[in-house]
C-alpha cells in the first residue's frame, strides 16, 4: 500500500470516532435529572410495553447516559440523585429481567448514597430503597446489617431462614413459611410427567382467584390433583407475616415466595395473578388477571383441554343422568398427579416506583 492510499483511507477510520465524540458531548448537555425523567421514568410508566421490553429500553438508556458518569462529590446533588434513581430503577427491573446484573446497580446505589450524604443530602427514602434492593436480590445479611446501622430501618425485620445443605441456587426455589413462622428455603421437587399448575400470586386479585377456586369443588379437586404451586414474586419487603395470613385463610392453596426468578425459565413473575397449565413441561394455557365468573369459565376451559377437570359432581347437581355421567367419566384418561415443572415453560408485580 502506498503512502497516498494510506492517507486516503485514514479519514474513514477517524470520522466515525469524531461523530461519536460529538454525539456524546451533545448528549451530556442534557441535565441528568431531565435525562432520567425522559429516558427512564417515562419508559417505566409506559404500560403498553411488556416488562422485558421496558427493562431493555431503560437498560440501553442507562448504559448510554448514566453509567459513564463517575459518582463523586464533584457532581451536583441533583445529578447524584438522578444517578441513584436510575440505578434503583435498574435494580428493580432485574427482579424480572437480567437478574444476574443486580449487583452492579446496587453497588452504584450505595456509591451514590454515600456521595449524597457527604454532600449533606441524607434522604431516608434513599436508605429504604437500598434496603429494598438488597432484600429483593436476596442479600439478606447485608440487609440485616443495614437494619442494625440505619435508624430509619429500626422497625424492619427479616425472619431467620433455614437453608438445607442440598439447596441448589441455580434451580427453581422458594421460601416455605410454616404456621409458626419458620422459613425454609426449598427447591421445587423434581418434575414428573403429566399436567401441572403454577400460579404467580400474592395480590388482592390473586386472593379473589384463590377464594373463587377453593369455593368450586371441581376446580379445587383439579388443582389438588395437579399439586398446584401458588408462588409470590420476589420484592423488597419479604413479608412472611402476610404469607402466614394467606395460608391461614387458604390452607389448601398455600402461598410460597420465589427465591430468585431467573431459574424459573418460562415463568413470567411480572403479572399477578397468572395461572400456568403445563403438560410435560409444555405450556397448555396461560391466564393472566382475574375477573370473577369470566375468569372461572376461562379456567374451566383450560383445564378441560388439559383433561384435568372432572365435571362429574357439577353435572349431577345440574340433573344429568347419573349413568351417562359415570359412563363419560369412565372414558376419561386417568388424571395425573405431578408437581408443576417451573423450569420450562391482573396486576403488575412490584416494580420500581417512580422516584
C-alpha positions as CSV (number, residue, x, y, z in Angstrom):
1,X,0.0,0.0,0.0
2,X,1.4,3.4,-1.0
3,X,1.5,6.4,1.3
4,X,-1.1,8.1,-0.8
5,X,-3.5,5.2,-0.4
6,X,-3.0,5.1,3.4
7,X,-3.7,8.8,3.6
8,X,-6.8,8.4,1.5
9,X,-8.2,5.7,3.8
10,X,-7.4,7.3,7.1
11,X,-10.4,9.7,7.3
12,X,-12.8,6.8,7.0
13,X,-11.3,5.5,10.3
14,X,-11.4,8.7,12.3
15,X,-14.6,10.3,11.0
16,X,-17.0,7.9,12.9
17,X,-14.9,8.4,16.1
18,X,-15.4,12.2,15.7
19,X,-19.1,11.7,15.3
20,X,-19.3,9.5,18.5
21,X,-17.4,12.1,20.5
22,X,-19.6,14.9,19.2
23,X,-22.8,12.9,19.9
24,X,-21.6,12.0,23.4
25,X,-20.7,15.7,24.2
26,X,-24.1,16.8,22.9
27,X,-25.9,14.1,24.9
28,X,-24.3,15.2,28.1
29,X,-25.5,18.7,27.6
30,X,-29.0,17.4,28.7
31,X,-29.1,17.7,32.5
32,X,-29.1,14.3,34.2
33,X,-32.4,14.8,36.1
34,X,-34.1,15.7,32.8
35,X,-32.5,12.7,31.1
36,X,-33.8,10.5,33.9
37,X,-37.3,11.8,33.5
38,X,-37.4,11.4,29.7
39,X,-35.3,8.3,29.2
40,X,-36.1,6.2,32.2
41,X,-39.0,7.4,34.2
42,X,-41.2,7.9,31.1
43,X,-40.4,4.4,29.8
44,X,-41.2,2.9,33.2
45,X,-44.7,4.4,33.0
46,X,-45.4,3.0,29.5
47,X,-47.7,0.2,30.4
48,X,-48.4,-0.6,26.7
49,X,-44.9,-2.3,26.6
50,X,-44.0,-5.6,28.4
51,X,-41.8,-5.6,31.4
52,X,-39.0,-7.2,29.4
53,X,-39.3,-4.5,26.7
54,X,-39.3,-1.7,29.2
55,X,-36.4,-3.2,31.0
56,X,-34.3,-3.4,27.9
57,X,-35.1,0.1,26.7
58,X,-34.3,1.5,30.2
59,X,-31.1,-0.5,30.3
60,X,-29.9,0.9,27.0
61,X,-30.6,4.4,28.2
62,X,-28.8,3.7,31.5
63,X,-25.7,2.4,29.7
64,X,-25.6,5.4,27.4
65,X,-26.4,8.3,29.6
66,X,-25.8,7.3,33.3
67,X,-23.2,4.6,33.6
68,X,-20.4,6.7,32.0
69,X,-20.5,9.1,35.0
70,X,-18.2,8.6,37.9
71,X,-20.1,9.0,41.2
72,X,-18.2,11.6,43.3
73,X,-18.5,14.7,45.5
74,X,-17.8,16.9,42.5
75,X,-21.2,16.3,41.0
76,X,-24.2,18.4,41.9
77,X,-26.7,16.9,44.3
78,X,-29.4,16.8,41.6
79,X,-27.1,14.8,39.4
80,X,-26.2,12.4,42.2
81,X,-29.9,11.8,42.9
82,X,-30.6,11.1,39.3
83,X,-27.7,8.6,39.2
84,X,-29.1,7.0,42.3
85,X,-32.7,6.9,40.9
86,X,-31.6,5.4,37.6
87,X,-29.6,2.6,39.3
88,X,-32.6,1.9,41.6
89,X,-34.9,1.6,38.6
90,X,-32.5,-0.8,37.0
91,X,-32.1,-2.8,40.2
92,X,-35.9,-3.1,40.4
93,X,-36.2,-4.4,36.8
94,X,-33.5,-7.1,37.4
95,X,-36.1,-8.9,39.6
96,X,-37.7,-9.9,36.3
97,X,-35.1,-9.4,33.6
98,X,-31.3,-10.0,33.7
99,X,-31.2,-10.7,37.4
100,X,-27.5,-11.5,37.3
101,X,-26.8,-7.8,36.7
102,X,-28.4,-6.7,40.0
103,X,-25.1,-6.4,42.0
104,X,-23.7,-3.6,39.7
105,X,-26.8,-1.5,40.2
106,X,-26.9,-2.0,43.9
107,X,-23.2,-1.0,44.1
108,X,-24.0,2.1,42.1
109,X,-26.8,3.0,44.5
110,X,-24.6,2.6,47.6
111,X,-21.9,4.8,46.0
112,X,-24.5,7.5,45.1
113,X,-26.0,7.3,48.6
114,X,-22.5,7.8,50.2
115,X,-21.8,10.8,47.9
116,X,-25.2,12.3,48.6
117,X,-24.7,12.0,52.4
118,X,-21.2,13.6,52.0
119,X,-22.9,16.5,50.2
120,X,-25.4,16.9,53.1
121,X,-28.3,15.3,51.3
122,X,-29.3,12.5,53.7
123,X,-32.7,11.2,52.5
124,X,-34.2,8.3,54.4
125,X,-36.1,7.3,51.3
126,X,-32.8,6.5,49.6
127,X,-31.8,4.3,52.5
128,X,-35.0,2.4,52.3
129,X,-34.5,1.9,48.5
130,X,-31.1,0.4,49.0
131,X,-32.5,-1.9,51.7
132,X,-35.4,-3.0,49.4
133,X,-32.9,-3.7,46.6
134,X,-30.8,-5.9,48.9
135,X,-33.9,-7.8,50.0
136,X,-35.2,-8.3,46.5
137,X,-31.9,-9.7,45.4
138,X,-31.8,-12.0,48.5
139,X,-28.7,-10.4,50.0
140,X,-30.2,-10.8,53.5
141,X,-27.0,-10.5,55.5
142,X,-26.3,-7.0,54.1
143,X,-30.0,-6.0,54.6
144,X,-29.8,-7.1,58.2
145,X,-26.6,-5.1,58.6
146,X,-28.5,-2.0,57.3
147,X,-31.3,-2.6,59.8
148,X,-28.7,-2.6,62.6
149,X,-27.0,0.6,61.4
150,X,-29.8,2.7,60.0
151,X,-32.3,4.4,62.4
152,X,-34.9,4.7,59.6
153,X,-35.0,0.9,59.3
154,X,-35.4,0.1,63.0
155,X,-38.8,-1.4,62.6
156,X,-37.8,-3.7,59.8
157,X,-37.3,-7.4,60.4
158,X,-36.1,-10.3,58.3
159,X,-37.1,-13.7,59.7
160,X,-34.3,-16.3,60.2
161,X,-34.0,-18.6,57.1
162,X,-33.0,-22.2,57.2
163,X,-31.1,-23.3,54.1
164,X,-30.8,-27.0,53.6
165,X,-27.3,-28.2,52.7
166,X,-28.6,-29.7,49.4
167,X,-30.4,-26.5,48.2
168,X,-29.3,-25.7,44.6
169,X,-29.3,-21.9,44.0
170,X,-29.4,-22.3,40.2
171,X,-32.6,-24.3,40.3
172,X,-36.1,-23.0,40.9
173,X,-36.6,-22.4,44.6
174,X,-39.0,-20.9,47.1
175,X,-39.3,-19.9,50.7
176,X,-41.8,-22.1,52.6
177,X,-43.3,-20.4,55.7
178,X,-44.7,-22.6,58.4
179,X,-47.7,-21.8,60.6
180,X,-45.3,-20.9,63.4
181,X,-43.3,-18.6,61.2
182,X,-40.3,-20.8,60.4
183,X,-38.9,-20.0,57.0
184,X,-37.2,-22.8,55.0
185,X,-35.6,-22.4,51.5
186,X,-36.5,-25.3,49.3
187,X,-36.1,-26.4,45.7
188,X,-39.1,-27.3,43.6
189,X,-39.4,-31.1,43.7
190,X,-38.2,-32.9,40.6
191,X,-40.8,-32.8,37.9
192,X,-42.6,-35.8,36.6
193,X,-44.8,-36.4,33.6
194,X,-48.3,-35.1,33.5
195,X,-50.3,-31.9,33.9
196,X,-49.2,-29.3,36.5
197,X,-50.5,-25.9,37.5
198,X,-48.4,-23.0,38.7
199,X,-50.0,-19.7,39.9
200,X,-48.0,-16.5,40.2
201,X,-49.8,-15.0,43.1
202,X,-49.8,-12.6,46.1
203,X,-52.0,-9.6,45.4
204,X,-55.7,-8.9,46.1
205,X,-56.7,-10.1,42.7
206,X,-54.9,-13.4,43.4
207,X,-56.7,-13.6,46.7
208,X,-60.0,-13.3,44.8
209,X,-58.9,-16.1,42.5
210,X,-57.9,-18.3,45.4
211,X,-61.3,-17.7,47.0
212,X,-63.3,-18.5,43.9
213,X,-61.2,-21.6,43.0
214,X,-61.4,-23.1,46.5
215,X,-65.1,-22.5,46.6
216,X,-65.6,-24.6,43.5
217,X,-65.5,-28.3,44.2
218,X,-64.4,-29.4,40.8
219,X,-61.8,-26.7,40.4
220,X,-60.4,-27.3,43.8
221,X,-60.1,-31.0,43.1
222,X,-58.3,-30.3,39.8
223,X,-55.8,-28.0,41.5
224,X,-55.2,-30.6,44.1
225,X,-54.6,-33.4,41.5
226,X,-52.1,-31.2,39.8
227,X,-50.5,-30.3,43.1
228,X,-50.7,-26.6,42.1
229,X,-48.0,-24.3,43.3
230,X,-49.0,-20.8,44.3
231,X,-45.9,-18.6,44.5
232,X,-45.3,-14.9,45.0
233,X,-42.6,-13.0,43.1
234,X,-39.6,-11.5,44.9
235,X,-40.0,-8.0,46.2
236,X,-38.3,-5.6,48.6
237,X,-40.4,-6.5,51.6
238,X,-40.2,-10.2,52.2
239,X,-43.4,-10.1,54.3
240,X,-43.6,-13.6,55.8
241,X,-46.4,-12.5,58.1
242,X,-48.6,-11.7,55.0
243,X,-47.8,-15.2,53.7
244,X,-48.9,-16.7,57.1
245,X,-52.2,-14.7,56.9
246,X,-52.8,-16.0,53.3
247,X,-52.1,-19.6,54.4
248,X,-54.4,-19.3,57.4
249,X,-57.2,-18.1,55.0
250,X,-56.5,-20.6,52.3
251,X,-54.9,-23.7,53.9
252,X,-55.4,-25.8,50.8
253,X,-53.6,-23.4,48.5
254,X,-50.5,-22.4,50.5
255,X,-48.5,-19.5,49.2
256,X,-44.7,-19.6,48.9
257,X,-42.3,-16.8,47.9
258,X,-39.9,-17.2,45.0
259,X,-36.2,-17.2,45.9
260,X,-35.0,-15.8,42.6
261,X,-36.8,-15.5,39.2
262,X,-34.0,-16.3,36.8
263,X,-34.1,-20.1,37.4
264,X,-37.8,-20.3,36.7
265,X,-37.5,-20.5,32.9
266,X,-40.6,-19.7,31.0
267,X,-42.4,-18.2,34.0
268,X,-43.3,-14.5,34.0
269,X,-43.5,-13.1,37.5
270,X,-44.4,-9.6,36.4
271,X,-48.2,-10.1,36.3
272,X,-50.3,-11.2,39.2
273,X,-52.2,-13.4,39.1
274,X,-51.0,-15.6,36.2
275,X,-52.1,-19.2,36.0
276,X,-50.0,-21.6,34.0
277,X,-51.3,-25.0,32.9
278,X,-48.4,-27.2,31.8
279,X,-48.2,-30.7,30.4
280,X,-44.8,-32.5,30.5
281,X,-43.2,-29.0,30.7
282,X,-45.0,-27.6,27.7
283,X,-47.4,-24.7,28.3
284,X,-51.0,-25.6,27.5
285,X,-52.6,-22.4,28.8
286,X,-51.7,-19.1,30.4
287,X,-54.4,-17.0,32.1
288,X,-53.5,-13.5,33.4
289,X,-55.7,-11.4,35.6
290,X,-58.8,-12.4,37.5
291,X,-62.4,-11.1,36.9
292,X,-64.6,-13.5,38.7
293,X,-67.1,-15.6,36.7
294,X,-65.4,-14.8,33.3
295,X,-62.1,-15.9,34.6
296,X,-63.6,-19.0,36.1
297,X,-65.0,-20.1,32.7
298,X,-61.7,-19.5,31.0
299,X,-60.0,-21.6,33.7
300,X,-62.5,-24.4,33.3
301,X,-62.0,-24.4,29.6
302,X,-58.2,-24.6,30.0
303,X,-58.5,-27.5,32.5
304,X,-60.9,-29.4,30.3
305,X,-58.4,-29.0,27.4
306,X,-55.8,-30.4,29.7
307,X,-58.1,-33.3,30.6
308,X,-57.7,-32.3,34.2
309,X,-61.2,-31.0,35.2
310,X,-63.7,-33.6,36.4
311,X,-67.2,-32.2,35.9
312,X,-69.0,-35.2,37.3
313,X,-70.2,-33.5,40.5
314,X,-71.3,-30.4,38.7
315,X,-73.2,-32.4,36.1
316,X,-75.0,-34.4,38.8
317,X,-76.0,-31.2,40.6
318,X,-77.5,-30.0,37.3
319,X,-79.6,-33.1,36.9
320,X,-77.7,-35.0,34.2
321,X,-78.5,-38.7,34.1
322,X,-76.2,-40.5,36.6
323,X,-75.5,-43.5,34.3
324,X,-74.4,-41.1,31.5
325,X,-72.2,-39.2,33.8
326,X,-70.5,-42.4,35.1
327,X,-70.0,-43.6,31.5
328,X,-68.4,-40.4,30.3
329,X,-66.2,-40.2,33.4
330,X,-65.0,-43.7,32.9
331,X,-63.9,-42.9,29.4
332,X,-61.6,-40.1,30.5
333,X,-57.9,-40.7,30.9
334,X,-56.5,-41.1,34.4
335,X,-55.7,-37.7,35.9
336,X,-52.0,-37.1,36.6
337,X,-50.6,-36.2,40.0
338,X,-47.4,-34.4,39.1
339,X,-45.8,-31.4,40.6
340,X,-45.6,-28.2,38.4
341,X,-42.5,-28.0,36.2
342,X,-41.5,-24.4,36.5
343,X,-38.1,-25.0,34.8
344,X,-39.8,-24.8,31.4
345,X,-42.5,-23.5,30.3
346,X,-54.1,-8.5,36.9
347,X,-51.8,-6.7,38.5
348,X,-48.2,-5.8,37.7
349,X,-45.8,-7.4,40.2
350,X,-44.0,-4.9,42.4
351,X,-41.7,-2.9,40.1
352,X,-39.6,0.1,40.8
353,X,-41.8,3.1,41.8
354,X,-41.0,6.3,40.0
355,X,-38.8,8.2,42.5
